[in-house]
Each structure stands twice: as C-alpha cells, then as structure tokens.
Amino acid sequence: MSETTYTEAELAELDSIARQIDIDAPADRVWELVARPGWYVNDGAVEPEPDLRYEGDVAVVTLAPHGEFRFRTVQLDKPRYAAFRWLSTPSRPVSEGTLVEFWIDERSGGGVTLRVLESGFSTLSEDPAAWLKEREGNDRGWAEELGCAKAFVESGAAQADAGS
C-alpha cells in the first residue's frame, strides 16, 4: 500500500472544505436551523429535538450510539452568518478543533443559498495523515448534511421546531 504525499500548497488547500446548496425557504427559517450548534450531527436526517445540553459556553450534542460532540459558538449574526468551533468528536478529544462557518445568502428568484466552510483541519494533528482522515469523512459528510438541511427546512420542520 502506497502512502500519498502532498506538497505544502496542496496541504494548505486541503485544510478546508467549502460546500453550498440552494434552499427554497426564507432566510429566517434557514437561520432557525443554522444557529443551532451541531445540527449537522445526525444519522442522515436533522433531529427536530436533538439531545443538546450546555456545559458553560460549550454545547454538547449526544448522538446514540456514537457519543458526544462539543461545539462553542463563535459568532451569530442573524440571519446571515453563524460560526462555531467544533471542539471534539467521539474519536477526537477536546481541542480547539475546526471552525465551521455558515452564510445564508438570499437568491434573487426567492429562497436562499446556504454556504458552509469548515477550516483548520491541519490544527487537529501534526501528522497530516491523521487530520486528512478526519477531513475525508467531513468532506463526504457536508454534501449529505446540506441535503439534510434542505429537506428539513423545506418540509417546514425547522419552522415547527422554532415554534415549540
């Protein structure tokens, strides 16, 4: 088995993941989901009532049987921008983690474009093989999670959740 080697420039480019999706819903409804720490921790569908608790300024999302995921809110600018620090996962102990940023941009024909940028993978380990492995899972995951967000918000579940 051969190990892939990367140049410094390639590693710098792999330090982040950017994705986007169009959602046929108003910005305020998308915001209700995006402003919730860790909404993207799920098993293929956004949880209307996640197992979410706070330990000081850290949000802890528990997803059985996977374990606990920790997030710190960095900035909320309703209804356009939200940023969270993904501190830990069941496979990675608490660290400063990656920065997960969301932008909600209104489209001229109605609805919004939801953009995500997760950056800082290289800070997770001095060994590129270790952080590239975590990045690989998240790279696949963001396409799925944005699809989950679209389905959740367009179904009206986000609006029902916000009203409860």
Order of alpha helices (4+ residues) and beta strands (2+ residues): alpha-beta-alpha-beta-beta-beta-beta-beta-beta-alpha-alpha
